[in-house]
Amino acid sequence: MDDKYGEDERLLSEIKTGSQQFIKSLFQSYWDPFQAFITKLHGLPDEEIAELYVRAFTTFYFNIKDGKLAPPLRSRLKTYLFGIGRNYLLKRFKEKQKEPIGLDPGLEAVQRLFQQPDIVDYYELEWQRKMVENLLKHLEEPCRKILILTFIEENSDDAIKEKMDIPSEVAVRQRRFNCLEKLRKLVRQRKEAYPSEKPKE
């Protein structure tokens, strides 16, 4: 283990095997420095930074759980997380600059859903996208509703809080994180059970 990143590698191992309580604690501890970092890059409102943080942290978490980030580390975990956030920020600005291309609203919504790496990166082929869409439909409420409101209807955390009668925006973000993990597990289980499955023509 490289002494330079030894503490981060120990933390990485704990993230991979840690309890939800530990993950929530880590989520809270990284929030303030992440907010300061994004504010320095671009003066977004706090609620937009919070939504960006949820997506960045979720990607960060699943990359560790799936073994995409593993020792030996080449940077600190905080630096890696901030890099994900910066990439999402750049993607956000690029998407705002694009002209609408007049897609069917239903197709456009599905495309937006599966362009979110923090949900699942298993969408290279059309039949795979359909499979994940089907799994989303089979998620139990309120998980299905909170993911639809977030990624298809693109509601803010404040709007989701009101629509679902959730106590706070922090609670919205925590519930969404847990629901994303459930969806991720469904996708992986399906992939493992039917690795070469394709829909019939």
N, C-alpha and C positions, 0 to 999 in steps of 0.2 A: 504494500500500500504506500503510495507517494505521500510523504509527510505534508507536502504543500496542500493536498486535498484530503488528507486522512480523515479529518473531522466531517467533511462533506460526504465521504464515502461511507462512513458509519451512519450518517443521517440518511443516506440513500437506502441503505439496508433496512433501516428502521421504517422508512416510508413504505417499502415494498411489503413488509410484514406487519406493520403497525396497525393499531386499532383505529376505528373511525374517530375516537376522541383525540388521538394523537394527530390525525390528519386535520381535524378542525382547528386544533391548537396551532399547527404549522400554518394553516390558511390565514389565521388571524395575525400571526407574527410577521408574515411577509407583506401584509396589506399596506402598512404605512410606508415602508421604503418603496414599494411598487408605485403607490400613489404619487410619491415625491418624484420618482423617476419619470413617469408618464407626464406629470404636470410640467416638468422641466423640458421635455421634448415638445409637448403641445398642450396648451391650456384647455383641456377638455373639462366639462362639468364633472363634479364628483360622481354623479350617478352613472355617467357614461364610462368613467374610469373603472367604477365598480363592476359594470357588466363586462368590460374588457378583461378585468382581473379574473373573473370567474372562468371565462373561456381559456385564458392563459394558464391558470392554475390547474384546470381540469385536463388540459393537454399535457402539462407537466406531469401530473399524477399518473395518467394512463401510460405515458411514455416510460415511466419508471416501472409501473406494474407489468407492462408488456415486454420489458427488457430492452427497449430501444435506447434507453440511457443506462449504461452499466459501467463499472470500473474497467480500466483506469479512467478517471475523470480528467478532462482537459480544462475545465473551468469550475468555478464554484457553482453550487446549485442555484443560488440566488441570481447569478449572472445568466445562467441557462434560462431560468424562469423569465427574467426581464427581457431576454432575447426573443422569447416566444411572444411576449406582450408587444414588443416593438414590431415584430412581423405582423401581428394582427392589426396594429395601428396603421401600418403602411398599407395593408390590404384594404382596410376600411376606407382610406383616402382614395385609393385607386378605384374602388367600386363606386364611390360617390362621383367620380369624374366620368364614369361610363354613361353613354346614352342608353335609355331603355330600348330593347330590341323587339318589343311587342309580342312576347311569348304568351301562350295560353296561360291564364292566371294559375290554374291548377298545376301545370307543368313547371311554371316558374317557382311556385312554392316548394315543390318537391326538390327542384334543383338547389334552391337556397338551403333547404334542410340538409342535403347530403354534401354540400360544400363546406360544412362545418367540421373541421378535423377533430374538434373536441367531442363530437358525438361518436364518429367512427371513421376510420380511414379505409374501410373495406367497401369501396364503391367503384372500382375501376370499370366494371362492365355493367351494361344495362340490367341484366338479370340479377346481378348482385344488389343494385339499387332497389329493385322491386322487392327482393327478399327482405332488406332492411326496413323498407316502408311497411311491409306486411308485419314484421315483428313489432314495429312501433304501434301498429293498430292493436296488437295483442298485449301491450303493456297495460297493467291495471291502473285505474284511476286512483289518486290524482296525478300519477306520474305522466300518463299520456297527455293529460290536459296541460300540465306545466311545460312540457317539451313543445307541444303544438303552439302554445301561446308565445313561447320564447323564439323558436327557430322558424316557424312557418308564418305566424301572424306578426312576429317581431315586436311584441309588446315590451315596454320597459318594465323593470322590476317593480316600480311603484304601481303600474297598471295591473300587473299580475297579482300583486298584494291585494288590491281592491277587488279584482274579479274572483279571486279564490279565497278571500277572507283569511289571508295569512297575516300573522301579527306584525311582521316587519320585513323590510327588504333583505336584511341579513338572513332571515328564515327562508325567504324565497330562494336565495342563492344556495343555501345549504340543502334545501329539498331538491333543487334542480341538479346539484352535484350528485346526490344519492340516486336520483332517477337516471342520470346519464350512465352511472355505473351499472345499474340494472339493465339498461339497453345494451351496453357494451357486452355484458355477460351473455345476454340472449344471442347476440351476433356471433360471439365466439363459440357458444354451444352449437349453434346451427352450422357454423363453418366446420367444426370438428366432426359433427354427426354426418354431414353431407358435403364433404370437401369438393366434390366435382358435380354437385347437383346443378342442373339447369332446368328452367321451365320448359314444358313441352311447347312445340311450335303450334 
